[in-house]
Amino acid sequence: MKVLVVEKNSTTTTTIAKALSGQDYTVEVAADGETGLNLATWLHNDLILLDLSDAKLDGIALCRQLRAQDKQTPILLLASQEAKQNLIAALEAGADDYIMQPFDPPRLIERMQVLLRRRKAEIAPSVLTWGDLRLFTTATQVTYRERPLSLSPKEYQLLELFLLHPQKLFGRSTIIEHLWSIGESPSPAAVTNLIKDLRQKLKLGGMDFDPIETVYGIGYRLKTPPQNGSIAAKREIPDKERLSIRTLEFPNRPEAPNSPFYIERPPIEELAYSEISFPGSVICIKSPPKMGKSSLLNQLLSYGKAQGYTTARIDFMQADESIFESIDKFLRWFCANVSLQLKLPARLDDYWDVEIGSKVSCTMYFEAYILEEITTPLVLALNELDRLFDYAKIAQEFLPLLRYWYEQAQTNVAFEKLRIVMVKYPEIYVDLPRNQSPFNIGLVLELPEFNLKQIQTLADRYELNWQSNQNAEKLMAMVGGHPYLVRLAFYYLSRGEITLNKLLQSAPTQMQVYRDYLRNIWMILHRHPQMMGALKRLLNEPEDAKLDSAISYKLESLGLIKVENNQAKLRCELYRIYLEEQLLITANSL
């Protein structure tokens, strides 16, 4: 709340300012009536504390002039014993109440709060709503879905400002005028940070939709509440929708956004959709191979397009080997590819400056060109990010740059438009200080395995007619909930080429369904003797094997083991049977 104190006595104003600041009021001070009139006329104030006696412009005249301008700000008079005879005239001129000097600060605050509550009751409803969000003006409380939210005073004031004017666009200067005093002189970055903090508090309180719209270069306003409290129209597939066997595609690439074979894994999708709506957000999708990272990325990009966002997808596997010779060549390739994705002419030479370096030039290219040219948020997907880790110098330069852009979004309006989605394997990690890595910021999504219900749902999509969970449980006992292994099984089962019992019997062998997948794992282990040795110990001593933490991390990230309560175990029975058989064959051949 902003309070204007019009009082010539500096001792009194100091006492008032100290008392109110301790109660989270913002205080503006005017030493005379003329200055007070100007501040009251041109700036927003929630309440005015007014000294009746002033040589330049007394309190009675000031009240009359403000009310003549239709300024309805509550006025609480600070009356001395000498000015007591003027109280009736001041109240008739438009003052709302008075308090006699000298006064105790708690008594003053109590009278102020009575006036403020009265005025709120007159001009605004006692409850302001936005979807499931409730702001109780008289109690100064906020709830979301009946759960209380803990907001700072300025966060509360900002939210109240938006809710009182749901269609109004507020520039940073207007927000500063409402929430800060002239003496505080906050920069526009303070507004950006306050908006960010409010968004984060609402998100932590369970709100799955960002209610604040950023109108780039202009300001902020309240969005229209989502229908039925949902942030996204979920992709529902009717029971009757099925694909014929003739159209079944071998499951060796990511699922398309509209594929009936994409199975959601709540709350992963909802978290991703919610996060991408926040300005300057970063999402890191990581999981072992073949767990569905790229399929989730397809869903996320499709969601972004449905929201009207601009999208670009950079796949680092498409880069020529020569691109990684230097950071300059790499960043120019990166900027040119983003421009190509956005159908913008590449203007690298207009922004590239040898003197300031490649990273600053790349940042300028994004800030002053890419993000300036587009009018909507940009979802920038970075797929196959793991390739960079083969080029340590490139990774050590590029990855901190991504983190820098994320941090810039806190104070830089241009970078609020940028939402980065990174896709990587968890086992490959470049050696970076924690404050330079982009993998410990934003939202990190680690994809889980399918559960029993999700496996049964996918079986229905393949028309396997599994009436109970019994068959799904059998398959899960062999392959766990690994999405790719489940999909492979359903592909062959739906084509009628094999029965479930036969598949389970032959699964760990060199035959048919999992042959290529298991052979690839075996080749990886052959190239990494330490991992092979660790798995041997785990097979021989499943309850007591102690694995080196670095090796354990690599095996877990490859999807071969799970670590629960510091105890490693193979991820599924398929791996155990296959590895035991291969190790036995190897031992017999020596």
C-alpha positions in Angstrom: 0.0 0.0 0.0 1.3 3.5 -0.9 0.8 6.2 1.8 1.4 9.9 1.1 2.3 11.8 4.3 1.8 15.6 4.0 3.5 17.0 7.2 5.9 19.8 7.8 7.3 18.5 11.0 10.3 16.2 10.1 10.3 14.5 13.5 6.6 13.4 13.0 7.3 12.3 9.4 10.3 10.2 10.5 8.2 8.5 13.2 5.4 7.8 10.8 7.7 6.5 8.0 9.5 4.2 10.4 6.3 2.7 11.8 4.7 2.2 8.4 7.8 0.8 6.8 7.8 -1.9 9.5 4.2 -2.8 8.4 5.2 -3.1 4.7 3.7 0.2 3.6 5.4 2.3 1.0 5.7 5.9 2.2 6.0 9.1 0.2 6.6 12.4 2.1 5.7 15.9 1.2 6.9 18.7 3.5 4.2 21.2 2.5 0.6 21.3 1.1 1.6 22.4 -2.4 4.0 19.5 -2.9 1.4 17.2 -1.3 -1.2 18.4 -3.8 1.1 17.7 -6.7 2.0 14.2 -5.5 -1.6 13.4 -4.8 -2.8 14.7 -8.2 -0.2 12.9 -10.4 0.7 9.8 -8.5 -1.3 6.8 -7.3 -1.7 6.7 -3.5 -3.9 4.3 -1.4 -4.2 6.7 1.5 -3.1 10.3 2.5 -2.0 11.4 6.0 -2.6 15.1 6.1 -1.4 17.8 8.5 -4.2 20.4 8.8 -2.0 23.4 9.3 0.3 24.6 6.5 1.4 28.1 5.5 1.4 27.4 1.7 -1.7 25.3 1.4 -3.7 24.2 4.5 -5.3 20.8 4.8 -8.8 22.1 4.3 -7.9 23.7 0.9 -6.0 20.6 -0.1 -9.0 18.4 0.6 -11.3 20.6 -1.4 -9.0 20.6 -4.4 -8.5 16.9 -4.4 -12.3 16.2 -4.2 -12.9 18.7 -6.9 -10.6 16.7 -9.1 -12.7 13.6 -8.2 -9.8 12.1 -6.3 -11.4 9.7 -3.9 -8.2 8.6 -2.0 -9.0 8.2 1.7 -7.6 11.2 3.8 -6.8 10.8 7.5 -6.1 14.1 9.2 -3.2 14.6 11.6 -4.7 17.2 13.9 -2.9 19.2 16.6 -4.7 20.7 19.6 -4.3 24.1 18.1 -6.1 23.1 14.8 -8.9 21.2 16.6 -11.4 23.9 15.8 -10.8 23.3 12.0 -11.7 19.6 12.1 -15.4 20.0 11.2 -14.5 22.2 8.2 -11.8 19.7 7.0 -14.2 16.8 7.3 -16.9 18.7 5.3 -14.2 19.5 2.7 -13.7 15.8 2.1 -11.4 14.3 4.8 -12.5 10.9 6.0 -11.3 10.7 9.5 -8.8 12.2 12.0 -6.4 11.3 14.7 -5.1 13.8 17.4 -1.5 14.5 17.9 0.6 13.2 19.6 -0.5 9.6 18.8 0.9 6.1 19.3 2.0 4.5 16.0 -0.1 1.3 16.6 -3.2 3.5 17.0 -2.4 5.4 13.8 -2.0 2.1 11.9 -5.3 0.8 13.3 -7.1 3.9 12.1 -5.5 3.7 8.7 -6.5 0.0 8.3 -10.1 0.9 9.1 -10.1 3.5 6.4 -8.5 1.3 3.9 -10.9 -1.6 4.5 -13.8 0.8 4.3 -12.6 2.2 0.9 -12.0 -1.3 -0.5 -15.5 -2.3 0.5 -16.8 0.8 -1.4 -14.9 0.4 -4.6 -14.2 -3.3 -5.0 -15.8 -6.6 -4.1 -14.5 -8.3 -1.0 -13.3 -11.2 -3.1 -11.5 -10.9 -6.5 -11.4 -14.0 -8.6 -9.5 -15.4 -11.6 -10.4 -19.0 -12.2 -9.7 -20.9 -9.0 -7.6 -18.0 -7.7 -9.2 -15.9 -4.9 -7.9 -12.6 -3.4 -9.7 -11.5 -0.3 -9.4 -7.7 -0.2 -10.5 -7.2 3.4 -8.4 -10.0 4.9 -5.5 -9.4 2.4 -5.3 -13.1 1.8 -4.9 -15.1 -1.4 -5.9 -18.7 -2.1 -5.7 -21.1 -5.0 -8.1 -24.0 -5.0 -8.8 -23.1 -1.4 -5.1 -23.4 -0.4 -3.6 -20.3 1.0 -0.7 -18.7 -0.8 2.1 -16.8 0.9 2.8 -13.6 -1.0 5.0 -10.7 0.0 3.2 -7.3 0.4 4.4 -6.1 -3.1 3.4 -9.4 -4.7 0.0 -9.1 -3.1 -0.4 -5.5 -4.3 0.7 -6.4 -7.8 -1.8 -9.2 -8.0 -4.6 -7.0 -6.6 -3.8 -4.4 -9.2 -4.1 -6.9 -12.0 -7.4 -8.4 -10.6 -8.9 -5.0 -10.1 -8.2 -4.1 -13.7 -8.3 -7.4 -15.6 -8.3 -5.9 -19.1 -5.8 -3.1 -18.4 -2.2 -3.2 -19.8 0.3 -1.9 -17.2 3.6 -0.5 -18.2 6.6 -0.9 -15.9 6.5 2.8 -15.0 2.8 2.6 -14.1 3.5 -0.4 -11.8 6.3 1.5 -10.2 4.0 4.4 -9.6 1.4 2.1 -7.9 3.8 0.1 -5.8 6.9 2.2 -5.0 7.6 5.7 -3.6 9.6 8.3 -5.6 12.4 8.1 -3.0 12.9 4.4 -3.7 13.5 4.9 -7.4 13.4 1.3 -8.5 14.6 0.4 -12.0 12.4 -1.4 -14.5 14.3 -4.5 -13.7 12.6 -4.4 -10.2 9.2 -4.8 -11.9 10.6 -7.7 -14.0 11.8 -9.4 -10.9 8.6 -8.8 -9.1 6.5 -10.3 -12.0 8.9 -13.3 -12.0 8.6 -13.7 -8.2 4.8 -13.5 -8.3 4.6 -16.1 -11.2 6.8 -18.4 -9.2 4.7 -18.1 -6.0 1.6 -18.8 -8.0 3.2 -21.8 -9.7 4.5 -23.2 -6.3 0.9 -22.8 -5.0 -0.3 -25.3 -7.7 -1.4 -22.9 -10.5 -0.7 -24.8 -13.7 -1.2 -21.8 -16.0 0.7 -18.4 -16.0 -2.1 -15.8 -15.5 0.2 -12.8 -16.5 0.7 -12.0 -20.1 3.9 -10.2 -21.1 3.2 -7.8 -24.0 6.8 -7.3 -25.2 8.1 -3.8 -25.2 4.9 -2.5 -23.5 4.1 -4.1 -20.2 1.9 -6.7 -18.5 -1.8 -7.6 -18.2 -4.0 -10.4 -16.9 -4.8 -13.2 -19.3 -8.3 -14.6 -19.8 -8.8 -17.5 -17.3 -8.5 -21.0 -18.9 -11.8 -22.8 -19.4 -12.6 -25.4 -16.8 -9.3 -24.7 -15.1 -7.3 -26.7 -17.7 -4.2 -25.4 -19.3 -4.3 -27.6 -22.3 -6.7 -29.5 -24.3 -5.5 -33.1 -23.7 -5.1 -35.4 -26.6 -7.9 -38.0 -26.0 -8.1 -41.0 -28.3 -11.5 -42.6 -28.6 -11.7 -46.3 -27.8 -12.8 -47.0 -31.4 -9.7 -45.4 -32.8 -7.2 -48.1 -33.9 -4.6 -48.6 -36.6 -4.8 -51.6 -38.8 -1.9 -54.0 -39.0 -1.1 -52.8 -42.5 -0.4 -49.3 -41.1 1.7 -50.4 -38.1 5.1 -48.8 -38.3 8.2 -50.4 -36.7 8.8 -48.4 -33.4 12.3 -47.2 -34.2 11.6 -43.4 -34.2 9.9 -40.9 -31.9 6.1 -40.8 -31.8 4.4 -38.0 -33.8 2.2 -35.6 -31.7 -1.0 -37.2 -32.9 0.1 -40.8 -32.6 -2.3 -43.1 -30.7 0.8 -45.0 -29.5 2.0 -42.0 -27.4 1.2 -42.8 -23.8 1.2 -39.9 -21.3 3.1 -40.4 -18.1 1.4 -38.0 -15.6 2.5 -35.5 -14.3 5.3 -35.2 -16.8 3.3 -33.7 -19.7 1.4 -31.3 -17.5 4.6 -30.1 -15.8 6.2 -29.5 -19.2 3.2 -27.7 -20.6 2.9 -25.5 -17.6 6.7 -24.6 -17.5 6.8 -23.7 -21.2 4.2 -20.9 -20.5 6.6 -19.1 -18.2 8.8 -16.4 -19.7 12.5 -17.3 -19.9 11.9 -20.9 -18.8 14.3 -23.8 -19.4 13.3 -27.5 -19.5 15.8 -30.4 -19.5 14.4 -33.7 -20.6 16.7 -36.6 -19.7 16.5 -40.3 -19.5 18.3 -43.4 -20.6 18.2 -44.3 -24.3 14.9 -45.3 -25.9 12.7 -44.0 -23.0 10.8 -41.4 -25.1 12.7 -38.2 -24.8 12.2 -37.1 -28.4 8.5 -38.2 -28.3 7.9 -35.9 -25.4 9.7 -33.2 -27.2 7.4 -33.6 -30.2 4.4 -33.3 -27.8 5.9 -30.1 -26.3 6.5 -28.4 -29.6 3.0 -29.3 -30.8 1.6 -27.8 -27.6 3.7 -24.7 -28.1 2.4 -24.2 -31.7 -1.2 -24.7 -30.4 -0.6 -21.8 -28.0 0.6 -19.6 -30.8 4.2 -19.8 -29.9 7.0 -19.8 -32.5 9.1 -23.0 -32.5 12.5 -24.0 -33.7 14.2 -27.4 -33.4 18.0 -27.7 -33.7 19.4 -31.2 -34.0 23.1 -31.3 -33.4 23.5 -34.6 -35.2 22.9 -32.6 -38.4 26.1 -30.5 -37.9 29.1 -31.3 -40.0 32.2 -32.4 -38.2 34.0 -29.2 -39.3 31.4 -27.1 -37.5 33.0 -28.2 -34.2 36.5 -26.9 -35.0 35.9 -23.7 -33.1 33.3 -22.0 -31.0 33.0 -19.2 -33.6 32.1 -21.6 -36.4 29.7 -23.5 -34.1 27.8 -20.4 -32.9 27.5 -19.0 -36.4 26.1 -22.4 -37.5 23.7 -22.4 -34.6 22.5 -18.8 -35.3 22.1 -19.5 -39.0 20.1 -22.7 -38.3 17.7 -20.9 -35.9 17.2 -18.2 -38.5 16.5 -20.8 -41.1 13.9 -22.5 -38.9 12.2 -19.2 -38.3 12.3 -18.3 -42.0 14.4 -15.2 -41.3 17.3 -14.2 -43.5 20.7 -14.9 -41.8 22.3 -11.6 -40.9 25.3 -12.9 -39.1 27.8 -10.3 -40.4 25.5 -7.5 -39.2 26.0 -8.6 -35.6 29.2 -10.5 -35.5 32.2 -8.6 -34.1 35.6 -10.2 -33.6 36.5 -7.6 -31.0 33.8 -8.6 -28.6 34.0 -12.3 -29.3 31.7 -15.0 -30.6 29.5 -15.5 -27.5 28.7 -11.9 -27.1 28.0 -11.7 -30.8 25.7 -14.7 -30.6 23.8 -13.1 -27.7 23.5 -9.8 -29.6 22.2 -11.8 -32.6 19.4 -13.4 -30.5 18.6 -10.3 -28.4 18.6 -7.6 -31.1 17.6 -9.7 -34.2 15.9 -13.1 -33.6 13.9 -12.2 -30.5 13.2 -8.7 -31.8 11.8 -10.0 -35.1 9.3 -12.4 -33.6 6.2 -11.2 -31.8 5.5 -14.4 -29.8 7.5 -16.6 -27.4 10.1 -18.8 -29.0 10.3 -22.5 -27.9 13.9 -23.4 -28.9 14.4 -27.2 -28.8 17.9 -28.5 -28.6 17.9 -32.2 -29.6 20.8 -34.6 -29.4 22.7 -32.2 -27.2 24.9 -35.2 -26.2 26.9 -34.8 -29.4 28.5 -31.6 -27.9 30.1 -33.7 -25.2 32.4 -35.2 -27.7 33.8 -31.7 -28.2 34.7 -30.6 -24.7 35.8 -27.1 -25.6 32.6 -26.4 -27.5 30.5 -27.7 -24.7 32.4 -25.7 -22.1 31.7 -22.5 -24.1 28.1 -23.1 -25.3 26.4 -24.6 -22.3 27.3 -21.7 -19.9 25.9 -19.4 -22.7 22.5 -21.1 -22.4 22.6 -20.6 -18.6 23.4 -16.9 -19.2 20.4 -16.4 -21.4 18.2 -18.1 -18.8 19.5 -15.7 -16.1 19.1 -12.7 -18.5 15.4 -13.4 -18.7 15.1 -12.1 -15.1 16.0 -8.5 -16.2 15.9 -8.5 -20.0 12.6 -8.3 -21.7 13.9 -9.8 -24.9 15.0 -13.0 -23.3 11.7 -13.5 -21.6 10.5 -14.6 -25.0 13.0 -17.5 -25.1 12.0 -20.9 -23.7 14.7 -23.5 -24.1 14.1 -27.3 -24.1 17.2 -29.5 -23.9 17.1 -33.2 -24.6 20.0 -35.3 -23.4 21.2 -38.6 -21.9 21.9 -38.4 -18.2 25.1 -40.4 -18.3 27.1 -37.9 -20.4 28.0 -34.8 -18.5 30.6 -32.1 -19.3 32.8 -30.8 -16.5 31.4 -27.4 -15.6 31.1 -25.5 -12.3 27.6 -25.6 -10.9 27.1 -21.9 -11.5 27.8 -22.4 -15.2 25.9 -25.5 -16.0 22.5 -25.3 -17.7 21.5 -28.7 -16.3 20.8 -27.6 -12.8 18.4 -24.7 -13.6 14.7 -24.6 -14.7 12.6 -27.8 -14.8 14.4 -31.1 -15.0 12.2 -34.0 -16.2 13.5 -37.5 -15.8 11.2 -39.9 -17.7 9.9 -42.8 -15.7 9.1 -46.3 -17.0 5.5 -47.2 -17.9 3.4 -48.5 -15.0 1.0 -51.4 -15.3 -2.0 -49.2 -16.2 0.0 -47.5 -19.0 1.1 -50.8 -20.4 -2.4 -52.1 -20.5 -3.5 -48.8 -22.2 -0.9 -49.3 -24.9 -2.0 -53.0 -25.3 -5.5 -51.7 -26.0 -4.2 -49.3 -28.6 -2.6 -52.3 -30.3 -5.9 -54.2 -30.2 -4.3 -57.1 -28.2 -7.6 -57.7 -26.3 -5.9 -58.3 -23.0 -9.0 -58.6 -20.8 -7.1 -58.5 -17.5 -3.8 -57.3 -16.3 -2.3 -60.8 -16.2 -0.6 -60.6 -19.6 0.7 -57.1 -18.9 2.1 -58.3 -15.6 3.9 -61.1 -17.3 5.5 -58.7 -19.8 6.4 -56.3 -17.1 8.1 -59.1 -15.1 10.4 -59.6 -18.1 11.1 -56.0 -19.4 9.9 -53.8 -16.6 8.2 -50.7 -17.9 10.8 -49.8 -20.5 8.7 -47.9 -23.2 10.8 -49.1 -26.1 10.9 -52.8 -25.0 7.1 -52.7 -24.4 6.5 -51.2 -27.8 8.7 -53.8 -29.6 6.8 -56.6 -27.9 3.4 -55.1 -28.9 4.5 -54.5 -32.5 5.3 -58.2 -33.0 2.3 -59.5 -30.9 -0.2 -57.3 -32.8 1.1 -58.7 -36.1 0.4 -62.2 -35.0 4.0 -63.3 -35.6 4.6 -64.6 -32.1 2.6 -65.4 -28.9 3.3 -63.8 -25.6 4.6 -67.0 -24.0 6.9 -67.6 -27.0 8.1 -64.0 -26.9 8.9 -64.2 -23.2 10.8 -67.5 -23.6 12.9 -66.2 -26.5 13.3 -62.6 -25.3 16.7 -62.9 -23.7 18.2 -64.9 -26.6 19.8 -63.8 -29.8 16.6 -64.4 -31.7 14.0 -62.1 -33.1 12.4 -59.4 -30.9 15.2 -57.9 -28.8 18.2 -59.2 -30.7 19.5 -55.9 -32.1 18.8 -54.0 -28.9 20.6 -56.5 -26.7 23.5 -56.8 -29.1 24.0 -53.1 -28.9 24.2 -53.1 -25.1 26.7 -55.9 -25.3 28.9 -54.0 -27.6 28.8 -50.9 -25.3 29.9 -53.1 -22.4 32.7 -54.6 -24.4 34.1 -51.1 -25.0 33.9 -50.3 -21.3 35.5 -53.1 -19.3 34.9 -51.3 -16.0 31.1 -51.3 -16.6 31.3 -55.0 -17.6 33.2 -55.8 -14.4 30.7 -54.0 -12.3 27.8 -55.9 -13.9 29.6 -59.2 -13.3 29.9 -58.4 -9.6 26.2 -57.4 -9.5 25.2 -60.7 -11.1 27.4 -62.8 -8.8 26.4 -60.9 -5.6 23.1 -59.2 -6.3 22.5 -58.3 -2.6 26.1 -57.4 -1.5 27.8 -56.0 -4.6 29.4 -52.5 -4.0 29.8 -50.5 -7.2 32.1 -47.5 -7.7 29.8 -44.5 -7.7 31.0 -43.2 -11.1 30.5 -46.6 -12.7 27.1 -47.0 -11.0 26.0 -43.6 -12.3 27.0 -44.6 -15.9 25.2 -47.9 -15.7 22.1 -46.3 -14.2 22.1 -43.6 -16.9 22.3 -46.2 -19.6 19.2 -47.8 -18.2 20.9 -51.1 -17.2 20.5 -50.8 -13.4 18.4 -49.0 -10.8 19.8 -47.7 -7.5 17.4 -47.8 -4.6 18.6 -47.1 -1.0 22.2 -47.1 -2.2 21.7 -50.7 -3.5 22.1 -51.3 -7.2 20.1 -53.9 -9.1 19.5 -54.8 -12.7 16.6 -52.9 -14.2 14.8 -55.9 -15.5 14.9 -59.7 -15.8 15.6 -59.5 -19.5 19.0 -57.9 -18.8 19.9 -60.5 -16.1 19.2 -63.5 -18.2 20.8 -62.1 -21.3 24.0 -61.0 -19.5 24.4 -64.2 -17.6 24.1 -66.2 -20.8 26.6 -64.0 -22.7 29.1 -64.0 -19.9 28.9 -67.8 -19.8 29.4 -68.1 -23.5 32.4 -65.8 -23.3 33.9 -67.8 -20.4 33.5 -71.1 -22.2 35.1 -69.7 -25.4 38.3 -68.8 -23.5 
